[in-house]
Amino acid sequence: MTVKISIELDESHREFAEKMVKDGVYPSISSVVQAGIEQMMLNDEVPADALAGMADEIRRRMELPKDQWIPLEGDRMFEEVRALIRQKKAEKQNGV
């Protein structure tokens, strides 16, 4: 038995669902939503609060102006990140 309900989607979710329907992957947006719920039921878990919090923080940081981003070069990215971590640890130890 199906039950008709009304939901709200943010723009990116709506666009994704419409693309899935347009591409013929699903017959309707309802089917897209149902497939997502089915997947969560198969996983039998809701994302942990820590994971949801991390996602929120990533979204918040993505909205920062570009001049506040830390530039990282692809080939040297991990080396640069390690250097930033060492710098932060040193600052913390020195009480900065």
N, C-alpha and C positions, 0 to 999 in steps of 0.2 A: 504494500500500500504506500502510495506517495502522499505527501502533505505539502501544500503550497505555502511557502513563506516568503518574506521579503528580506533581502540582505543588502548591505552596502559594501561596495568594493572601492578601494582607492584606485586612482587612475591607472597606475601601472598594472594592477591585478586585472582590472577590466580589460585593458588592451591585450594583455597576455591571453586571457580567456577567449576574447574575440578572435585572436590570431589562431588559437588552437581549433576553434570552430571553423574559421575560414579555411585553414589548411586541411580540414577534414579529419583531424585527429579525434575530435569529439563531435557529436551531433548537436549539442547545445551547451550554453554556458552552465546550465544546471548540471549537465554531465561532467563538466570540468570540475565544478565544486564538489560533486559527489565523489569523483575520483580522488580528489585531494583528501577528503574525509576518510575514504576507504584506506588510503595509504597510511594516514595517521592511526587508524584502527589496527592495521597490520603491524605497525611499529609498536602499538600498544603502550605508547608513552607520549606525554605532552612535553615539549622542550623544557628543560630545567630552567629555573629562574635565572641562574647564572648565565646560561646561554642566551636567554632573551635579553638580559641586561647588557651582554656583550654586543648583541645585534643593535640595540638601541644606541649604545655608545659609538659604534661604527657609523651608524646613520648620522648621529650628531656631528661627528668629526668630518664626515663627507660634506656637510653643509657649511663648514668653515670657509671663509674666503681663501682663495688659492695662495695668497701671500702668507698665510699661517700654516701652510703645509710644509712638512720637512722634505726637501728634495732628496730623492734617493736614485742613484744611477743603477740600472738593471744589473750589470755585471758585478758591481761592487756593493750591491744592496745589503747583503748579509754582513759583510765587513763593516759597512757604515752603521748598521743597526747595532752590532756588537760594540762599536766605538761609542755610540750614543748611550748605550746601557752602562758601559764602564764609566763614562763621564757622569751620568746621573748617580751611580753608586759612590763615586769619589766626592761629588757635591754633598751627598747625604752624610757621608762619613766626616766631612769637614764642616758640617753644620750650615751649609749654604742653602 
